[in-house]
Amino acid sequence: LEWIPETCAYRLLAEGKDLPLWHPLVSGEPDTVHKAGISVRGKVVSAKSIHPDDLPNYVVDDD
């Protein structure tokens, strides 16, 4: 499972690690990921709603 991101629930479980408390499989609530502030809800827009010439204005560079 090395090709799966280190934060993926499938990988964490396969490696015998615990899932974070906010994970819906732990909390039983689908909204805990949003309440924890780690989802992309409200932080992204669909590229379909942006004119192609404006797309570079929406790209975030972490460097």
N, CA, C and O atoms as CSV, one atom per row, in Angstrom:
chain,resi,resn,atom,element,x,y,z
A,1,LEU,N,N,0.811,-1.201,0.000
A,1,LEU,CA,C,0.000,0.000,0.000
A,1,LEU,C,C,0.853,1.264,0.000
A,1,LEU,O,O,0.368,2.335,0.363
A,2,GLU,N,N,2.100,1.154,-0.397
A,2,GLU,CA,C,3.007,2.299,-0.354
A,2,GLU,C,C,2.607,3.411,-1.309
A,2,GLU,O,O,3.015,4.559,-1.129
A,3,TRP,N,N,1.815,3.084,-2.319
A,3,TRP,CA,C,1.389,4.090,-3.298
A,3,TRP,C,C,0.220,4.923,-2.784
A,3,TRP,O,O,-0.121,5.946,-3.377
A,4,ILE,N,N,-0.389,4.494,-1.693
A,4,ILE,CA,C,-1.509,5.229,-1.099
A,4,ILE,C,C,-0.930,6.291,-0.158
A,4,ILE,O,O,0.041,6.016,0.546
A,5,PRO,N,N,-1.503,7.492,-0.134
A,5,PRO,CA,C,-0.999,8.534,0.770
A,5,PRO,C,C,-0.936,8.057,2.225
A,5,PRO,O,O,-1.764,7.260,2.664
A,6,GLU,N,N,0.048,8.555,2.956
A,6,GLU,CA,C,0.250,8.148,4.351
A,6,GLU,C,C,-0.935,8.478,5.248
A,6,GLU,O,O,-1.096,7.874,6.308
A,7,THR,N,N,-1.759,9.424,4.835
A,7,THR,CA,C,-2.912,9.832,5.643
A,7,THR,C,C,-4.193,9.092,5.276
A,7,THR,O,O,-5.229,9.308,5.904
A,8,CYS,N,N,-4.139,8.232,4.279
A,8,CYS,CA,C,-5.326,7.497,3.819
A,8,CYS,C,C,-5.767,6.492,4.888
A,8,CYS,O,O,-4.944,5.777,5.459
A,9,ALA,N,N,-7.061,6.448,5.145
A,9,ALA,CA,C,-7.600,5.546,6.164
A,9,ALA,C,C,-7.273,4.090,5.854
A,9,ALA,O,O,-6.950,3.328,6.766
A,10,TYR,N,N,-7.349,3.691,4.596
A,10,TYR,CA,C,-7.040,2.305,4.238
A,10,TYR,C,C,-5.603,1.961,4.622
A,10,TYR,O,O,-5.334,0.891,5.169
A,11,ARG,N,N,-4.691,2.875,4.332
A,11,ARG,CA,C,-3.284,2.632,4.654
A,11,ARG,C,C,-3.061,2.623,6.167
A,11,ARG,O,O,-2.380,1.743,6.693
A,12,LEU,N,N,-3.634,3.600,6.859
A,12,LEU,CA,C,-3.471,3.650,8.312
A,12,LEU,C,C,-3.944,2.358,8.965
A,12,LEU,O,O,-3.263,1.807,9.831
A,13,LEU,N,N,-5.103,1.879,8.552
A,13,LEU,CA,C,-5.647,0.652,9.133
A,13,LEU,C,C,-4.794,-0.557,8.777
A,13,LEU,O,O,-4.570,-1.429,9.616
A,14,ALA,N,N,-4.315,-0.614,7.528
A,14,ALA,CA,C,-3.471,-1.730,7.100
A,14,ALA,C,C,-2.161,-1.768,7.883
A,14,ALA,O,O,-1.592,-2.839,8.098
A,15,GLU,N,N,-1.684,-0.597,8.307
A,15,GLU,CA,C,-0.443,-0.507,9.079
A,15,GLU,C,C,-0.690,-0.642,10.581
A,15,GLU,O,O,0.236,-0.499,11.380
A,16,GLY,N,N,-1.938,-0.917,10.964
A,16,GLY,CA,C,-2.269,-1.097,12.370
A,16,GLY,C,C,-2.327,0.195,13.163
A,16,GLY,O,O,-2.248,0.178,14.391
A,17,LYS,N,N,-2.466,1.317,12.465
A,17,LYS,CA,C,-2.522,2.624,13.126
A,17,LYS,C,C,-3.970,3.037,13.359
A,17,LYS,O,O,-4.884,2.552,12.692
A,18,ASP,N,N,-4.160,3.930,14.305
A,18,ASP,CA,C,-5.492,4.443,14.609
A,18,ASP,C,C,-5.881,5.537,13.625
A,18,ASP,O,O,-5.029,6.247,13.092
A,19,LEU,N,N,-7.171,5.657,13.400
A,19,LEU,CA,C,-7.683,6.763,12.601
A,19,LEU,C,C,-7.851,7.975,13.510
A,19,LEU,O,O,-8.070,7.825,14.712
A,20,PRO,N,N,-7.751,9.172,12.943
A,20,PRO,CA,C,-7.960,10.377,13.757
A,20,PRO,C,C,-9.379,10.409,14.329
A,20,PRO,O,O,-10.298,9.831,13.749
A,21,LEU,N,N,-9.550,11.072,15.445
A,21,LEU,CA,C,-10.862,11.140,16.097
A,21,LEU,C,C,-11.926,11.779,15.219
A,21,LEU,O,O,-13.109,11.474,15.366
A,22,TRP,N,N,-11.522,12.673,14.293
A,22,TRP,CA,C,-12.481,13.342,13.422
A,22,TRP,C,C,-12.959,12.449,12.282
A,22,TRP,O,O,-13.921,12.793,11.595
A,23,HIS,N,N,-12.308,11.315,12.073
A,23,HIS,CA,C,-12.674,10.460,10.934
A,23,HIS,C,C,-14.077,9.898,11.145
A,23,HIS,O,O,-14.391,9.411,12.231
A,24,PRO,N,N,-14.924,9.962,10.113
A,24,PRO,CA,C,-16.301,9.467,10.244
A,24,PRO,C,C,-16.407,8.011,10.687
A,24,PRO,O,O,-17.392,7.638,11.325
A,25,LEU,N,N,-15.422,7.186,10.365
A,25,LEU,CA,C,-15.469,5.797,10.816
A,25,LEU,C,C,-15.264,5.693,12.327
A,25,LEU,O,O,-15.676,4.707,12.939
A,26,VAL,N,N,-14.639,6.686,12.925
A,26,VAL,CA,C,-14.425,6.713,14.374
A,26,VAL,C,C,-15.560,7.461,15.062
A,26,VAL,O,O,-16.135,6.985,16.040
A,27,SER,N,N,-15.869,8.637,14.533
A,27,SER,CA,C,-16.869,9.497,15.179
A,27,SER,C,C,-18.304,9.048,14.925
A,27,SER,O,O,-19.201,9.320,15.724
A,28,GLY,N,N,-18.511,8.358,13.806
A,28,GLY,CA,C,-19.872,7.972,13.435
A,28,GLY,C,C,-20.668,9.119,12.843
A,28,GLY,O,O,-21.860,8.978,12.566
A,29,GLU,N,N,-20.016,10.247,12.650
A,29,GLU,CA,C,-20.666,11.449,12.121
A,29,GLU,C,C,-19.926,11.926,10.871
A,29,GLU,O,O,-18.719,12.158,10.933
A,30,PRO,N,N,-20.607,12.074,9.758
A,30,PRO,CA,C,-19.924,12.531,8.540
A,30,PRO,C,C,-19.428,13.973,8.602
A,30,PRO,O,O,-18.541,14.351,7.836
A,31,ASP,N,N,-19.980,14.776,9.494
A,31,ASP,CA,C,-19.589,16.191,9.550
A,31,ASP,C,C,-18.372,16.477,10.426
A,31,ASP,O,O,-17.898,17.613,10.447
A,32,THR,N,N,-17.852,15.488,11.146
A,32,THR,CA,C,-16.720,15.775,12.027
A,32,THR,C,C,-15.489,16.223,11.250
A,32,THR,O,O,-14.686,17.000,11.766
A,33,VAL,N,N,-15.331,15.753,10.035
A,33,VAL,CA,C,-14.191,16.184,9.214
A,33,VAL,C,C,-14.301,17.675,8.900
A,33,VAL,O,O,-13.291,18.375,8.842
A,34,HIS,N,N,-15.511,18.154,8.700
A,34,HIS,CA,C,-15.724,19.579,8.423
A,34,HIS,C,C,-15.584,20.406,9.705
A,34,HIS,O,O,-15.005,21.492,9.695
A,35,LYS,N,N,-16.121,19.879,10.803
A,35,LYS,CA,C,-16.015,20.587,12.083
A,35,LYS,C,C,-14.563,20.711,12.539
A,35,LYS,O,O,-14.202,21.663,13.231
A,36,ALA,N,N,-13.733,19.744,12.147
A,36,ALA,CA,C,-12.314,19.780,12.506
A,36,ALA,C,C,-11.542,20.773,11.641
A,36,ALA,O,O,-10.388,21.092,11.928
A,37,GLY,N,N,-12.189,21.261,10.581
A,37,GLY,CA,C,-11.560,22.263,9.723
A,37,GLY,C,C,-10.527,21.716,8.760
A,37,GLY,O,O,-9.672,22.461,8.280
A,38,ILE,N,N,-10.594,20.423,8.469
A,38,ILE,CA,C,-9.594,19.847,7.577
A,38,ILE,C,C,-10.144,19.430,6.224
A,38,ILE,O,O,-9.419,18.858,5.410
A,39,SER,N,N,-11.400,19.705,5.977
A,39,SER,CA,C,-11.968,19.408,4.666
A,39,SER,C,C,-11.757,20.609,3.746
A,39,SER,O,O,-11.317,21.671,4.186
A,40,VAL,N,N,-12.074,20.430,2.476
A,40,VAL,CA,C,-11.952,21.536,1.522
A,40,VAL,C,C,-13.276,22.273,1.345
A,40,VAL,O,O,-13.381,23.171,0.510
A,41,ARG,N,N,-14.268,21.901,2.116
A,41,ARG,CA,C,-15.579,22.545,2.015
A,41,ARG,C,C,-15.436,24.059,2.206
A,41,ARG,O,O,-14.871,24.520,3.197
A,42,GLY,N,N,-15.956,24.817,1.244
A,42,GLY,CA,C,-15.912,26.269,1.306
A,42,GLY,C,C,-14.571,26.877,0.918
A,42,GLY,O,O,-14.400,28.094,0.977
A,43,LYS,N,N,-13.619,26.034,0.522
A,43,LYS,CA,C,-12.282,26.519,0.180
A,43,LYS,C,C,-11.927,26.336,-1.288
A,43,LYS,O,O,-10.880,26.802,-1.737
A,44,VAL,N,N,-12.791,25.663,-2.035
A,44,VAL,CA,C,-12.494,25.367,-3.434
A,44,VAL,C,C,-13.667,25.752,-4.325
A,44,VAL,O,O,-14.802,25.889,-3.868
A,45,VAL,N,N,-13.367,25.921,-5.595
A,45,VAL,CA,C,-14.405,26.161,-6.596
A,45,VAL,C,C,-14.164,25.215,-7.758
A,45,VAL,O,O,-13.038,24.767,-7.976
A,46,SER,N,N,-15.194,24.917,-8.489
A,46,SER,CA,C,-15.072,24.058,-9.657
A,46,SER,C,C,-14.418,24.822,-10.796
A,46,SER,O,O,-14.770,25.972,-11.060
A,47,ALA,N,N,-13.477,24.195,-11.465
A,47,ALA,CA,C,-12.822,24.813,-12.621
A,47,ALA,C,C,-13.827,25.073,-13.736
A,47,ALA,O,O,-13.600,25.924,-14.596
A,48,LYS,N,N,-14.931,24.345,-13.721
A,48,LYS,CA,C,-15.956,24.539,-14.748
A,48,LYS,C,C,-16.624,25.903,-14.631
A,48,LYS,O,O,-17.184,26.404,-15.606
A,49,SER,N,N,-16.569,26.509,-13.446
A,49,SER,CA,C,-17.233,27.795,-13.246
A,49,SER,C,C,-16.295,28.986,-13.460
A,49,SER,O,O,-16.673,30.132,-13.217
A,50,ILE,N,N,-15.073,28.708,-13.916
A,50,ILE,CA,C,-14.076,29.763,-14.105
A,50,ILE,C,C,-13.658,29.822,-15.570
A,50,ILE,O,O,-13.448,28.789,-16.204
A,51,HIS,N,N,-13.541,31.023,-16.097
A,51,HIS,CA,C,-13.075,31.191,-17.477
A,51,HIS,C,C,-11.644,30.661,-17.565
A,51,HIS,O,O,-10.839,30.931,-16.674
A,52,PRO,N,N,-11.313,29.915,-18.618
A,52,PRO,CA,C,-9.969,29.335,-18.744
A,52,PRO,C,C,-8.830,30.345,-18.578
A,52,PRO,O,O,-7.779,30.006,-18.033
A,53,ASP,N,N,-9.028,31.569,-19.037
A,53,ASP,CA,C,-7.978,32.588,-18.898
A,53,ASP,C,C,-7.745,32.982,-17.437
A,53,ASP,O,O,-6.674,33.479,-17.088
A,54,ASP,N,N,-8.745,32.760,-16.592
A,54,ASP,CA,C,-8.642,33.138,-15.182
A,54,ASP,C,C,-8.138,32.009,-14.279
A,54,ASP,O,O,-7.881,32.237,-13.097
A,55,LEU,N,N,-7.994,30.805,-14.817
A,55,LEU,CA,C,-7.587,29.660,-13.996
A,55,LEU,C,C,-6.287,29.892,-13.211
A,55,LEU,O,O,-6.220,29.508,-12.043
A,56,PRO,N,N,-5.253,30.505,-13.806
A,56,PRO,CA,C,-4.020,30.722,-13.022
A,56,PRO,C,C,-4.242,31.538,-11.747
A,56,PRO,O,O,-3.470,31.416,-10.796
A,57,ASN,N,N,-5.272,32.355,-11.715
A,57,ASN,CA,C,-5.559,33.158,-10.523
A,57,ASN,C,C,-6.072,32.319,-9.352
A,57,ASN,O,O,-6.111,32.790,-8.216
A,58,TYR,N,N,-6.459,31.091,-9.632
A,58,TYR,CA,C,-7.030,30.224,-8.605
A,58,TYR,C,C,-6.091,29.104,-8.169
A,58,TYR,O,O,-6.459,28.280,-7.332
A,59,VAL,N,N,-4.896,29.067,-8.722
A,59,VAL,CA,C,-3.934,28.026,-8.376
A,59,VAL,C,C,-3.110,28.492,-7.179
A,59,VAL,O,O,-2.583,29.604,-7.169
A,60,VAL,N,N,-3.008,27.629,-6.178
A,60,VAL,CA,C,-2.241,27.952,-4.980
A,60,VAL,C,C,-0.889,27.261,-5.078
A,60,VAL,O,O,-0.809,26.057,-5.323
A,61,ASP,N,N,0.163,28.030,-4.886
A,61,ASP,CA,C,1.519,27.491,-4.919
A,61,ASP,C,C,2.051,27.454,-3.495
A,61,ASP,O,O,2.174,28.492,-2.845
A,62,ASP,N,N,2.365,26.262,-3.014
A,62,ASP,CA,C,2.845,26.113,-1.638
A,62,ASP,C,C,4.327,26.416,-1.473
A,62,ASP,O,O,4.832,26.415,-0.350
A,63,ASP,N,N,5.024,26.671,-2.554
A,63,ASP,CA,C,6.475,26.946,-2.465
A,63,ASP,C,C,6.769,28.326,-1.967
A,63,ASP,O,O,7.934,28.702,-1.840
